[in-house]
Every structure is written in structure tokens, then in C-alpha cells.
Amino acid sequence: MSHPVQLTITRPDDWHLHLRDGAALEAVVGDTARQFARAIIMPNLKPPVTTTEQALAYRERIVAALNKTVGEGVDFTPLMTLYLTDNTPAAEIERAKASGQVFAVKLYPAGATTNSDAGVTDLLGKCAPALTALEKAGMPLLVHGEVTDPAIDVFDREAIFIERVMQPLRRAYPGLKVVFEHITTKEGAEYVRDAEGPIAATITPQHMLYNRNAIFQGGVRPHWYCLPILKREVHRQALVQAATSGSPRFFLGTDSAPHAKGLKEHACGCAGCYTALHAMELYATAFENAGALDKLEGFASHHGPDFYGLPRNTGTLMLVREPFSIPDELPYGNTSIVPLAAGEALPWRVQV
């Protein structure tokens, strides 16, 4: 089979991104803007972004950081989100919708992942006003789909979440648009594929390319540790099948999550993979490995805006078949960050 030497697609978007704040934000925002026209920005700062006012202020900081580090006039739009709490009022959802700058609300079960301590403890009991307002406004609820019950094995938390949380949520709010974020399991992929109503899922490059063996190959490799954690090979294969199926319910969300090298290589290391630098190179590699490069544009550029009710981008992105050597480290404020698969080479490179 012949291999194309270049691939041009509609400019893609990242529907799940962590940018942090301050010097960390300045260090990473350019990597995303180089490839993506838009990105859904996660609200799990310290303190979390729980109000429209905070979201708009954060948006201004993102734009300022981009102008400072890359230059003005860069074609990149941050799409802001709110952090759902037990006390989010319906009026805040209405303010968010009216702002025209806040596009979704994020559900973190309390304690599920980085900076999720302020997350939800009783979704259907305490969040009913916010959920009703979201359903009425047509704003997506972005779901970190893992239970936090300490009795549940970390590798089973997504599958259990479907039964305990997702199904009751969607029975109670059948018109609510839900994005099952960064799915990692066969059960997650099949649920999104088959469920009724407005539902979609994002899939990360690391969950398409690696299974859980990557974390332990030759020793503990903390830069492959993320939450939800990498799963068995059967689950990786199911995610690849979903992403390359052409179904509009699956689209690109990197979950790129920068952490300083020292906090990853630590006795209690942070969860998160940094992929913003080389996201499209990673996805192109995964799609080519599956013999499905023709499905990359839909996944990366069409399905996300269609689900969110936004226009598709009009620009293009070109990938060329040239080796891309992933750097060992990148500057990150006064320290450094290690990108996923540092030191390795990928067969595709984004043509800037």
C-alpha cells in the first residue's frame, strides 16, 4: 500500500485542553495555537473557574499570553468552560450562555483528577438546577467519567461510572448534550456509539497509541501516567475503532495536561500527558497505523464543531511525511516539561 507524502485537512480544534495559568500558560499556549483554531479550555485552575466572570477574565489572560509569546493576530480562539460544583446556580448557567464566550460546563467528580477537590459530590441531588438550565440552554455537560469510590479498582472506574452515573443522568435529562471526555474503555466507546440522545466523546492520542504496558516498560515511566489511566490493549483497540469509524459521536480532545518535570518524576507524581506540542503528529500516526488516514479530518475537524453547533473552520492544516523528533524537554516557566514519548520520532510533521 502506498503512503501519502502529505495530507491537508480542515484546520482542527482541540475539544479538551488544559492551559494552566501564569508562566505555565505562557509556556504552552503557543503549541496549541500552532495547530488548532479553537480549544475547549478546562476550568480546573486553583481556585477553579466557577463563574462566567472568572471564565472571561481567564480568557483575557489566555489571549494576552498568546499575544506576548507568539504575537498578535494569531488565529486561535479559546472556548471557555465553567467548573460545576454542588452549588452552581441556574442563573450562572444563564449568564454563561448569554456571554457568548462560555461554551460548556465541566463535571469533575470530587477527587477524580488534578484540582478536582471542589468537584461534585451528588450530581442528581445537588446539581439539578444547573443541569436543568444546561439542558434548556443547549450547552454541553463535559463529563470526567470515573467513579471515585475507593473500593473500585482504578482500571474499572470508567465502566462503573456508566452504570452508576451516566445512565441515571441521561434518563433524568434526556435532552442534555453530554460529552463523555477522554474515554478509555471498550465499554465507554460502545456506550457512546449505541446510546440514544445527544451524546459524544473525546479521545486522546495517548489512549489511541498506548496501552497500560507503556507506563511500566523498563520501569515506572511517569510521563505516560494520566487519568483516566491507560488501559488494556483490548480497550486501546476499541478506541481506535471508534475514532476511525467515521461516527460523528467521536472527536478530538487531547487532554494535554502540562506538569513540571519535577512534579511528574516525584514520589507522588501528577497525572497528565503533555501532547499539545505534537498532537496532530500523534493522531496522524494513530490513524495511519489503523489504515484510516481518510477518517482523520472528520474526527479532528468536523465532528466536534458539528456537535457543539459551531461552524467548521475555513482554514487548513498540512501534515507532511517527515520525521518529527520529539524533544526530551521543553521550557516551562522556571523549570521544564517532558512531552509524551520524549526522545522518540513520529513519521508525520505539521507544516507551519
KAJO-V349378 format. One record per residue. N is the residue number from 0. NEAR is the number of other C-alpha atoms within 8 Angstrom. Layout:
# KAJO-V349378
N | NEAR
N | NEAR
This chain:
# KAJO-V349378
0 | 2
1 | 3
2 | 4
3 | 6
4 | 6
5 | 8
6 | 8
7 | 8
8 | 10
9 | 12
10 | 13
11 | 16
12 | 12
13 | 13
14 | 14
15 | 15
16 | 14
17 | 11
18 | 12
19 | 8
20 | 10
21 | 6
22 | 8
23 | 11
24 | 12
25 | 14
26 | 11
27 | 12
28 | 12
29 | 11
30 | 10
31 | 10
32 | 12
33 | 7
34 | 11
35 | 12
36 | 12
37 | 13
38 | 13
39 | 13
40 | 13
41 | 12
42 | 14
43 | 11
44 | 9
45 | 5
46 | 5
47 | 10
48 | 13
49 | 12
50 | 10
51 | 13
52 | 6
53 | 9
54 | 15
55 | 11
56 | 8
57 | 8
58 | 10
59 | 8
60 | 9
61 | 12
62 | 9
63 | 8
64 | 11
65 | 14
66 | 11
67 | 9
68 | 9
69 | 8
70 | 8
71 | 7
72 | 5
73 | 9
74 | 6
75 | 8
76 | 7
77 | 11
78 | 11
79 | 15
80 | 15
81 | 15
82 | 15
83 | 13
84 | 11
85 | 11
86 | 7
87 | 12
88 | 8
89 | 11
90 | 6
91 | 10
92 | 12
93 | 10
94 | 9
95 | 13
96 | 12
97 | 6
98 | 8
99 | 7
100 | 9
101 | 14
102 | 13
103 | 11
104 | 12
105 | 14
106 | 13
107 | 14
108 | 13
109 | 11
110 | 12
111 | 12
112 | 8
113 | 8
114 | 10
115 | 12
116 | 7
117 | 9
118 | 14
119 | 12
120 | 7
121 | 8
122 | 9
123 | 7
124 | 6
125 | 9
126 | 13
127 | 9
128 | 10
129 | 11
130 | 11
131 | 10
132 | 11
133 | 13
134 | 13
135 | 8
136 | 8
137 | 8
138 | 14
139 | 14
140 | 13
141 | 12
142 | 11
143 | 12
144 | 12
145 | 12
146 | 11
147 | 10
148 | 5
149 | 5
150 | 4
151 | 9
152 | 7
153 | 6
154 | 7
155 | 8
156 | 13
157 | 15
158 | 11
159 | 10
160 | 12
161 | 12
162 | 9
163 | 8
164 | 8
165 | 10
166 | 9
167 | 9
168 | 9
169 | 10
170 | 7
171 | 6
172 | 10
173 | 7
174 | 8
175 | 15
176 | 12
177 | 11
178 | 12
179 | 14
180 | 13
181 | 13
182 | 15
183 | 16
184 | 13
185 | 11
186 | 7
187 | 12
188 | 14
189 | 8
190 | 9
191 | 12
192 | 9
193 | 6
194 | 7
195 | 5
196 | 7
197 | 8
198 | 12
199 | 13
200 | 14
201 | 16
202 | 17
203 | 12
204 | 12
205 | 8
206 | 13
207 | 12
208 | 9
209 | 11
210 | 12
211 | 11
212 | 8
213 | 9
214 | 13
215 | 9
216 | 8
217 | 4
218 | 6
219 | 7
220 | 10
221 | 9
222 | 14
223 | 10
224 | 13
225 | 11
226 | 8
227 | 9
228 | 10
229 | 14
230 | 12
231 | 9
232 | 9
233 | 7
234 | 12
235 | 17
236 | 9
237 | 11
238 | 16
239 | 12
240 | 8
241 | 12
242 | 12
243 | 13
244 | 7
245 | 9
246 | 9
247 | 11
248 | 11
249 | 14
250 | 16
251 | 14
252 | 13
253 | 16
254 | 12
255 | 12
256 | 11
257 | 12
258 | 10
259 | 11
260 | 10
261 | 6
262 | 10
263 | 13
264 | 9
265 | 8
266 | 4
267 | 6
268 | 9
269 | 11
270 | 10
271 | 14
272 | 15
273 | 13
274 | 13
275 | 10
276 | 8
277 | 9
278 | 10
279 | 8
280 | 14
281 | 11
282 | 10
283 | 11
284 | 11
285 | 12
286 | 14
287 | 9
288 | 7
289 | 9
290 | 6
291 | 10
292 | 9
293 | 5
294 | 11
295 | 12
296 | 11
297 | 11
298 | 16
299 | 13
300 | 15
301 | 12
302 | 13
303 | 15
304 | 11
305 | 10
306 | 10
307 | 8
308 | 6
309 | 7
310 | 6
311 | 8
312 | 10
313 | 6
314 | 6
315 | 10
316 | 12
317 | 11
318 | 12
319 | 11
320 | 10
321 | 7
322 | 9
323 | 10
324 | 8
325 | 12
326 | 9
327 | 8
328 | 9
329 | 9
330 | 9
331 | 12
332 | 9
333 | 5
334 | 8
335 | 11
336 | 13
337 | 13
338 | 15
339 | 9
340 | 7
341 | 10
342 | 8
343 | 7
344 | 8
345 | 12
346 | 10
347 | 13
348 | 12
349 | 11
350 | 7
351 | 4
